[in-house]
């Protein structure tokens, strides 16, 4: 049964199918760095065939996740590359609110177990060790990924910017031209500009009903929030004034393999990145902001609707985990014991986290 809930309106260094229409708004960018980053973010020429920008897979109409996946969550679960055929290996996460994630770090618990936090990508491989900013490091990945934007080199990306109509913003922002040939510093400045835009109020807004009209919650939404605080907030933290609904930690919640991705080895997530088998199967805990408009769900898009995802979190019986090691406690995920009415209330609350774009 299909249910749709659509809202309107580091080496590693450790340093410790429904459619939604949204009215277009003037970009809210406050300085030249953000404006430069906005132009780069939306420039389709930064792809092999001039047909794909960062925004293609991180679009405001999908909460800065992949709009095509959002519109077709039952059969499109990963992004299509610039060549129109290649497919990524994981579901594109939202780029909104990603700038709050710290550089990857670990914490050793009293029992000797280790937890990881921060970094970027589902597996944390953009650690922040190189640029001091995992979001900027993440921005350097897709343009050169052969199954994504597939540009030949960082130099080719920078030549596109040099020939663009917005190049004067580059010079204004960094006080110098892109070198000939482009340098590593130029490539790092590219990344910093994109990250600045993703941190801008054009992307990271805090304009949801939760933020602006909390007192107008319906009874069902309020019930859902109470359930969320009791059952979900330990991983999707709500302790700050403007909660980000994540600890930026990692967990293996028992997500099954997605047959739409074909036959392939189990995706081990964080484990290989930190060279630690006790982290195998763990993926980054995402922010839940804009979650109602960023289907499908989980790292491999196994759950086409928010209702499906919440139902799995409530009761995962009948599902075989892709990676059976290092599973979280079933009381936390998979055997919570909520009623159908309570699941629907949780979904209603999660809908209040959608920003007004």
N, C-alpha and C positions, 0 to 999 in steps of 0.2 A: 504494500500500500504506500503510495507516494504522498508525502505531506510537505507542503511548502509553507515556510514562514518568511515572508518578505516584508521588510519595513520600508516605509517611505520617509517623505519629508525632506704554539708559537714555537724547523725547530720551533717549538712552542715555549714561550715564556709565560708562566702563570704569575700574574701580578697580584697575589694574595691569595525543472525548467520553468523559471519565472523571470520577468523582465522588470527592471526598475528604471524609471526615468528621473533624472535629477537636473534641475535648472542650472545652466552654466553660470559661474560666478567669476568675477574678476580675480585673477591670482593675487594672493596675499603674500607678497614677498617684500622684504624690508630693506634689502641692501644689494649691492652689485654682485656679491658672491652668490646669494640666493637666486637672483635673476639669471646670472650665467648658468647656474646649475639647472634652473628650470628649462632654459633653451636646450642645454645638452640632453636633459632627461627626455625631452620631446622630439629630439632630432632623429628621424628615421634614416638619415644618411649614415649614421653610425651603425650600420649593419651591412652584411655582404651584398645584399640586393637592394639596399635603400628602401626597405619596406618595414622596418621594425625598429622601434625605439625602446628605451627603458619603460616608457608608459604603456607599450603594447602588452607587457606581461604584468604591469603594476599600475592599473588604471583606476582613476577615482570612482568610476561607476561600479567597481567591484571592490571598494574599500582598499584600493591600491594593491589588489591581487589581480589575477588574470581574468579579464572580462569574458573571454570566450569560454573559459572553464566555468565561470559563474552562470553563463547562459545555457550551458550544455553539461551540467555536472554528472549526468549519467553515462556519458560516453566520451567526454573530453576532460581528462584529469591532470594532464601535464601540458606545458606550453609547446607550441610548434615553433621550430626554428625559422630563420630567415629564408632558408631554401624551400620552405613550405612542406617539408617532409620529415625532417629530423625532429625527434621528440626528446625533451628533457627527461631526467630520471625521477624527478620529484615534483610535487605540486608547488607552484609558485606561492610563497607566503606574501603577506602584506608588507609593503615598505613603509607604511605609516606607523609611527611610534617606534620604529626600529632604532632610531637614534638614541634611545634611552638605554639600550643594551650596553653593558660595560665590556671591556676587554675580557677575554676568557680567563677565568681563574678557578682554582679548586679550593675546597674546604674538606679537611679530614675530620670525620666525626669521632665521637668517643669510642665507638666500636671498631674503628680502623677503616671503615668504609669511606669512600671519597665521592663527593658531589661536585659537579661542575656548573658554572654559571657564566652567562655572557657569550661573547663571540657572535658571529653572524653566519647565516645559512642554517638549514635544518641540523647540520652536523657540527656547527661551530668552527668550521675550518678557516673562516676569516677571523682570526683571533684578536687582532688589534696589536700584535707584537711589532709589526713593521711600521705602521703609520701612527700608532697610538690611538686609532679609531677604527673599530671593526666595520662600521657602516661605510666608511670610505674604502676600506679594503674590499668589501663586498662589491662596490660599484665597479671595480676593475675586472670582475670576473665575467659577467655576461657578454660584454663586447668581444672578448677573445675566445669564448667558448664555442667550439666547432658545431655544436648542436643548438646554439642559441643565435646570437647576432653574427658570429662567425667572421669577424674582421681578421685580416691577415696578421696584424701586429698593432701594438700600442701606437707606433709611429703613424700607421694608417688612420687610426682614430683621431689623432691630433691634427693630421693634415686636413681632415674633414672640418674640424673646428677652425683651423686657420683660414679655410676658404669659405666660411659661413658668414651669414649676414650679421651674426651677433659677435663676431670676433673682437670688435672694439670693447665689449664687456670683459673679455679675457684680459686685454691689456690694461683696462681700467682697474680690474680686480687685483691683478698680480703685479702690475707696474712694469711689465716686460712682455715682449713677444714670445711666442713659442719658438724655441731654438731650431736651427737648421743644421743637422737633423734634430728632431725632438729628443729631449733628454728624459731621464727617469724622474727628475724634478717636475717636468711638465706633466708627465703621466700621473704623478701623485697629486698635482694641482687639479687635474681633471677629476680625480676621485673626491677630493675635498669639496669641489664645487657641487658635485652631484649630492654628496652627503648634506651639504648646507641646505640645498633645496628640500631634501627629504625631511629635514628637521624644521623647515619653515612652516608657518601657519597655513600655507596653502595645502599642506599634506597632513601635518599633525595638528589637528584643529581643537580637540576637546569641545565639540559643538553638538554632542549627542543629547538626547532627552535625559539621560542619566546626569549629564553635566549641567544642563540649562533648565530643565523642568522636572527635576526629581520629585518635587512636591505634587506633581500631577500624575504620578504613577497610578495605574489602574489597580484594583485589588489583586488581580492575577499577577501583574508585574511585581507588586510588593511581596506577594507570597513567593514568587520566584527569586527575588533578591534575598529573602530570608533563607531559602533553601540553598542558594548559592553561598552565602556566608557560612552556612553549616557544613557544606559538603565539598565546596570547590575552591574556596579562598586560600587554602594552604598552598596550592600550586599557582592559582591565578589571583595574586595578592591584591588586596583592596585597602592597604594600610596607609596609603598616602592621601594627601588632599585631593589630588587628581590621579586616582589609581590607574595603573597600567594593565591590570588584570593578568599579570604574569610575574613570576620570580626570575625569569630568564634562565631557569634551570633546565635540566634534561631528565626525561623519564621514558621508560618503555611501558606503555599502557596496554600492550598486547594487540596492537593493530594488525589485522590479517594482511597477507599479501594481496595486492590488487591484480586480478587476472587481466585487466585492461593493459597492464604494463608488460605482459608477456612473461615467458619463462626466463628467469634470471636468478642469480644467487641472492640469498637473503641480504637485505640492506641493513648493515650493521650500525649505521649512524655514527654517533660520537666515538665509539670504541676505537676504530682504526686511526682516528684523528689524534687521540691522546695516547695511543698504543697501550690500551688497557682493556682487556677482555671483560672486566666487570662493568664496562660502560657500553658493551655491545647491545644494540637494539634501542638505545636511548636517543631521543630526538628532542630538539629544543621545544620548550613549552611556549606556545605562541601567545601573544597578546590576544585578548578577546574583543578588543575594540574593533568595530566594523565586521564582527564575525558573521552577522546575519547576511551580509552581502558579499562574502568571499568564499562561497562554495566552489568546489567540493572540499572535504575536510580531511585532516591529517596529512602527514608528509607524502603519502602516496595517493591521496584522493579517494580513499576507500569508501568514504561516506558522502553520498551526493547531497544530502540535506542536513540542515542544522538539527532537525528532529532526529535523524538517523544517528548523528554524532552523539547527541546527548543521551539517546537511548542506549547506545553502546557503552558510554561511560557509566550509565546506571546498571546495565546488565550485559556482560560480554559473553554469557554462556552461548554455546553454539558457534563461536568464532575460534579459529585456530591462530594463535599469534604467529606472525612471520618469524620473529625471533623469540624463542621461549626462555632464554636466559634473562636474568636481571629484571623481571617483571615487578611492577609496583604492587603493593599490598592490595588484594582484591577488595578490601573494605573501602579503600580510597577510590579505586576505579574497578568497575566490573561487577560489583555485588553490593550496590548501595541500598537497594530495596525501595526505591521511590515508586509511587503509583503512576499510572498513566497521566492522571490529572496533574501530578507534581512535575512530571517531565515536561508537560506542556507549559506549566507555569515558569519553569526554568528557561525554556525557549523564549517565552514572552519577555522575561527580564533581559535576556541576551540581545533581543531586538532593540532594547533601549540604548544600546551602546553604539548605534550607527550614527556617524557624524553627518551633518548637513553639508554636502558638497555642492 
